[in-house]
Every structure is written in structure tokens, then in C-alpha cells.
Amino acid sequence: MPTEEFTDAIALLKADHRAVEALFAKFEKAGDGDKQKIATKICNELKIHAMIEEEIFYPAMEGTLDQDKYDEMFVEHDSAKVIINDIMAGAPDDEFYDAKVKVLSEEIEHHVGEEEKNSTGVFAVARQSDVDLVAMRDQLLARKQELQMQAENGGLPEAELTALQSN
């Protein structure tokens, strides 16, 4: 993944969104024999995406985003992580497997909408900030590549919750 492929951090994150949307569409059309492989790919892509956003992108936006919106991003991630962990622990013949993937798809669609909203979304706010989105792209890409290697060489750990664990 050369950095030239993505003009900045937002372009990289949006490309992730489109890739996962395509995987969800592929899952919808898949036969039973392919569903687990596709669902695993979806879950790994989402885990990696959530990790790079939570480790790099969101912290850079703290103070720039409204605090309620900032907190909401983490809670939405955690909600998806609960379903991701459940899907990863299951199999296509489990009761509700397809329904879990569908609900995950709907949650991600909502979350992506919040991030990509034209003038008030997280990405729009980021573009209006003084954050160096090109330098951030390089950080995001480096971390993403590390996590992809980890996924290929033994797998990613269970998705860790951030906001839903606080008491």
C-alpha cells in the first residue's frame, strides 16, 4: 500500500470504509461455504480500522471534536466490537450468525455516516482543524500494516472494549 494511493488520513480511512462495505455486500451474496471466511475478513478489517482510529486518529481529534461526539465514536466502536467478538467466536451454522453480521453491517453504516457527514462529520471537522492529515496518513498506514501482518501471522486478539468498560 504505497502512501501515494491515499492523499491523506481521511482518504485512507474512507478507503477502509469502502472495502468493508464491499465485504458486507459479498457476505450477503455468499453461499454457506464462504460465509465464515468473509465474516472473518470483515471482522479483522474492522478490528484493524478501529485500532488505528482509536490509537492515532481520535486522539488527534480530541479537543477539536465536541466531547459528546468524541465519546460517541468510542461507544459506537465498542458496540461493534461486542458483535465482532461474537461473530469471531461463532460459525455460520450458529443460530443468529447471519443476523449478527447484518446488525454489524447496519452499525458500521451508521458509524461511517457519522464520520463522513458532509459539513459536520468527524472527517469534515478534521479537515478544518490544524492536524497534519498527510503526516497522520503515514502513521495510520504504518500501524495498519503492522496489524495486517499480525492478522496474517497468527491473528489479532479479541477486540478490546474502551468506553463500555468504564464504571
C-alpha positions as CSV (number, residue, x, y, z in Angstrom):
1,M,0.0,0.0,0.0
2,P,2.0,3.0,-1.1
3,T,1.3,6.3,0.6
4,E,0.7,7.9,-2.8
5,E,-2.5,5.8,-3.0
6,F,-4.0,7.9,-0.3
7,T,-3.8,11.7,-0.3
8,D,-4.2,11.9,3.4
9,A,-5.5,10.2,6.6
10,I,-9.2,10.8,5.6
11,A,-8.7,9.2,2.2
12,L,-7.1,6.1,3.9
13,L,-9.9,5.8,6.4
14,K,-12.6,6.3,3.7
15,A,-10.9,3.6,1.6
16,D,-11.2,1.3,4.6
17,H,-14.9,2.1,4.8
18,R,-15.5,1.3,1.1
19,A,-13.5,-2.0,1.4
20,V,-15.6,-3.2,4.4
21,E,-18.9,-2.1,2.6
22,A,-17.8,-4.3,-0.3
23,L,-17.1,-7.2,2.0
24,F,-20.6,-6.9,3.6
25,A,-22.1,-7.0,0.2
26,K,-20.1,-10.0,-0.7
27,F,-21.2,-11.7,2.5
28,E,-24.9,-11.1,1.6
29,K,-24.4,-13.0,-1.7
30,A,-22.2,-15.7,-0.3
31,G,-23.1,-19.3,0.0
32,D,-22.8,-21.1,3.3
33,G,-19.3,-22.4,2.5
34,D,-17.8,-18.9,2.1
35,K,-19.6,-17.0,4.9
36,Q,-17.1,-17.7,7.7
37,K,-14.1,-16.7,5.6
38,I,-15.8,-13.4,4.5
39,A,-17.1,-12.7,8.1
40,T,-13.6,-13.2,9.5
41,K,-12.2,-10.8,6.9
42,I,-14.8,-8.3,7.8
43,C,-14.1,-8.6,11.5
44,N,-10.3,-8.4,11.0
45,E,-10.6,-5.3,8.8
46,L,-12.9,-3.7,11.3
47,K,-10.6,-4.5,14.3
48,I,-7.6,-3.0,12.4
49,H,-9.6,0.1,11.4
50,A,-10.9,0.6,14.9
51,M,-7.4,0.2,16.4
52,I,-5.8,2.8,14.1
53,E,-8.6,5.2,14.7
54,E,-8.5,4.8,18.4
55,E,-4.7,4.9,18.7
56,I,-4.0,7.7,16.2
57,F,-6.9,9.5,14.6
58,Y,-9.3,10.0,17.5
59,P,-6.6,11.2,20.0
60,A,-5.5,13.8,17.4
61,M,-9.1,15.0,17.2
62,E,-9.6,15.2,21.0
63,G,-10.4,18.8,21.8
64,T,-11.3,19.5,18.2
65,L,-14.4,17.5,18.3
66,D,-17.3,18.2,20.6
67,Q,-16.7,16.0,23.6
68,D,-20.1,14.2,23.2
69,K,-19.3,13.3,19.6
70,Y,-15.8,12.2,20.7
71,D,-17.2,9.9,23.3
72,E,-19.9,8.6,20.9
73,M,-17.2,7.4,18.5
74,F,-15.7,5.2,21.1
75,V,-19.0,3.8,22.3
76,E,-20.0,3.0,18.7
77,H,-16.7,1.2,18.2
78,D,-17.3,-0.8,21.4
79,S,-20.8,-1.7,20.3
80,A,-19.4,-3.1,17.1
81,K,-16.6,-4.9,18.9
82,V,-19.1,-6.9,21.0
83,I,-20.7,-8.2,17.9
84,I,-17.3,-8.7,16.2
85,N,-16.1,-10.9,19.1
86,D,-19.3,-12.9,19.0
87,I,-19.0,-13.5,15.2
88,M,-15.4,-14.5,15.5
89,A,-16.3,-17.0,18.3
90,G,-19.1,-18.5,16.2
91,A,-19.7,-20.3,13.0
92,P,-22.2,-19.8,10.1
93,D,-24.4,-22.7,11.3
94,D,-24.8,-21.0,14.7
95,E,-28.2,-19.5,15.4
96,F,-28.3,-15.8,14.6
97,Y,-24.9,-15.8,12.8
98,D,-26.2,-14.1,9.6
99,A,-28.3,-11.7,11.8
100,K,-25.2,-10.7,13.7
101,V,-23.3,-9.9,10.5
102,K,-26.3,-7.9,9.3
103,V,-26.6,-5.9,12.5
104,L,-22.8,-5.3,12.4
105,S,-23.2,-4.0,8.9
106,E,-26.0,-1.6,10.0
107,E,-24.0,-0.4,12.9
108,I,-21.0,0.3,10.7
109,E,-23.2,2.0,8.1
110,H,-24.4,4.4,10.8
111,H,-20.9,5.0,12.2
112,V,-19.5,5.7,8.7
113,G,-22.3,8.1,8.2
114,E,-21.4,10.0,11.3
115,E,-17.7,10.2,10.3
116,E,-18.3,11.1,6.7
117,K,-21.2,13.6,7.1
118,N,-20.6,16.5,4.7
119,S,-20.1,19.5,6.9
120,T,-20.5,18.3,10.5
121,G,-18.9,14.8,10.4
122,V,-15.7,13.8,12.1
123,F,-13.8,13.9,8.8
124,A,-15.1,17.4,8.0
125,V,-14.1,18.7,11.4
126,A,-10.6,17.0,10.9
127,R,-10.2,18.8,7.5
128,Q,-11.0,22.1,9.2
129,S,-8.5,21.5,12.0
130,D,-4.8,22.2,12.1
131,V,-4.0,18.5,12.3
132,D,-1.4,17.4,9.6
133,L,-3.5,14.8,7.8
134,V,-0.7,13.8,5.5
135,A,1.7,13.0,8.3
136,M,-1.2,11.2,10.1
137,R,-1.8,9.1,6.9
138,D,1.8,7.8,7.2
139,Q,1.3,7.0,10.9
140,L,-2.1,5.2,10.2
141,L,-0.6,3.3,7.3
142,A,2.4,2.1,9.2
143,R,0.3,0.9,12.1
144,K,-2.3,-0.7,9.7
145,Q,0.5,-2.6,8.0
146,E,1.8,-3.9,11.4
147,L,-1.7,-5.0,12.3
148,Q,-2.3,-6.7,8.9
149,M,1.0,-8.7,9.4
150,Q,-0.2,-9.7,12.9
151,A,-3.5,-10.8,11.4
152,E,-1.7,-12.9,8.8
153,N,0.8,-14.4,11.2
154,G,-1.4,-15.8,13.9
155,G,-4.3,-13.5,14.2
156,L,-5.4,-10.5,16.0
157,P,-6.5,-10.7,19.7
158,E,-10.2,-10.3,20.6
159,A,-11.3,-6.7,20.1
160,E,-10.9,-4.8,23.4
161,L,-13.6,-2.5,24.7
162,T,-12.8,1.0,25.6
163,A,-15.8,3.0,26.6
164,L,-18.2,0.2,27.7
165,Q,-15.8,-1.0,30.4
166,S,-15.6,2.2,32.3
167,N,-17.6,2.3,35.6
